């Protein structure tokens, strides 16, 4: 195992968080899960700590983007239901 344990735990943590966010994905959880797995598997060969940290930072960015899209969807739904204009 080439990765240091703290980085490995960070990668596993962000993977689990992204999986959790995929529950509400519009195209379905199975679609989301396979795409997420492919994305992480494509970076499997990384051994340099700096490259792994960049990958973790990119995953955190993607997580924030997905959360923002979910909040926007929720906002639009609530506004459509309760807008009294």
N, C-alpha and C positions, 0 to 999 in steps of 0.2 A: 504494500500500500504506500503510494508515493505522497499522498496528501497528509498534511499534519492534522491531528485530531480536531483542533478547534475549527479549522476551515472545513473539514468534512462535516462537522456538526452544523455549521452555518449553512452549508449547501443542502443538507437534509432538511433543516428547519425551513428554509425558503421554499424548497420543493413541496413540503407538506402544506405550507401556507398558501401556495399557489393552487395546490390540489383542492384545498378547502374553498378557495374563491371560485373554483370551477363548478361548484354545485349549481349555481344560478346562471351558467353560461347559456346564451340563447340557442346555440346549435346542439346543446346536450352535453352531458358530463362525459360520455364515452368519447365523443369527438375531441373535447378539450383535453382529456386525460392522455389520449394517444399523441396529440400534438405536443403537449408538455413533455411527455416522456421522450419523444424524438428530439426535442430541443435540448434537453439535458444530456441525452445520450450522445449527441453530436459534439458535446464539449467534454466528453469523458477522458480524452487523451491529455488534457491540460495537467501539467505537473508543476509548473512555475507558480509560486505563491501569488505573485503579482497578477498573473493572468486569471487565476482563480478568484482573486478579490475583485477584478474587473467584471468577471462573470456574475459574481454575487451582486455587485452594484447594478448591473444591467437587469438582473432578475428583480431586484427591489424596485427599480424604475417601472418595469412591466407590472409589478404588483400594484403600484400606485396608480398606474393608468387604468388597470382593470377596476380598481375601487372607484376611481373617478367616473368611469362609464356606468357603473352600477348606481352611483349616487345620482347621476344625471338622468338615468332611466327612471329611478324612483321619483325624482323631482318632477319630471314631465308627467308621470302617471298621476301624482297627487294634484298637480296643477290642472290637469285635464278634468279630474273628478270634481274639484272644488272651486274652480274658477267661476266667478259670478259676473263676468263682464257682460 
